[in-house]
Amino acid sequence: NAGVTQTPKFRVLKTGQSMTLLCAQDMNHEYMYWYRQDPGMGLRLIHYSVGEGTTAKGEVPDGYNVSRLKKQNFLLGLESAAPSQTSVYFCASREIAGAKNIQYFGAGTRLSVL
Amino acid sequence: AQKVTQAQTEISVVEKEDVTLDCVYETRDTTYYLFWYKQPPSGELVFLIRRNSFDEQNEISGRYSWNFQKSTSSFNFTITASQVVDSAVYFCALSVRNAGNMLTFGGGTRLMVKP
């Protein structure tokens, strides 16, 4: 079982460059999330989606955009990368049913912006 | 707003010692869920346990046990007879029924188990 797959695993950008991080899940989950992890701060929610075609802002959305054109994919875009966006990015997904309410995470994408 | 505090940033123990990781949370919601995740050196996040606010029963799974106390807003995690493979960063997290049930994470506790 693949679960949640993130690509790429590593990336180095120059300030001002753009890129897209891809998250794919094969569990037919409705909800998908993008978090960033910075040292000593745990993970913080950037954007999330409660279903295909819907997205919403999380705690730290500035500088990021997202799209959920297909249920299994959730894309995170950086239009003009800044050094403050150097971080580890995690995607997660979960079932819509409340009984489980468990988020399953991908392996992460380590991004450095120089 | 929700908040999770893990006051212990780093703990170091010798193998076979017992260790408890503390987690204190804040929320005004009466319905909420608490989680623990493990992040080994390889970097992925591994789900360990979920507990809802209406279930205060403690849980044991092998060498792991969790103590949920609503009176003190705590959800502590104990590893009995620690092993080197337990070395990781452990995150406590909280979710409530809004904002897509997002997880609010604590800052994490780095556990180092030395042989």
Interface residues (C-beta under 8 A of the other chain):
Chain A: Y31 Y33 Y35 G40 M41 G42 L43 R44 L45 Y48 S49 V50 A56 G58 E59 V88 F90 A92 R94 N101 I102 Q103 Y104 F105 G106 A107 G108 R110
Chain B: V4 T9 Y33 F35 Y37 G43 E44 L45 F47 R50 F91 A93 S95 A99 G100 N101 M102 L103 F105 G106 G107 G108
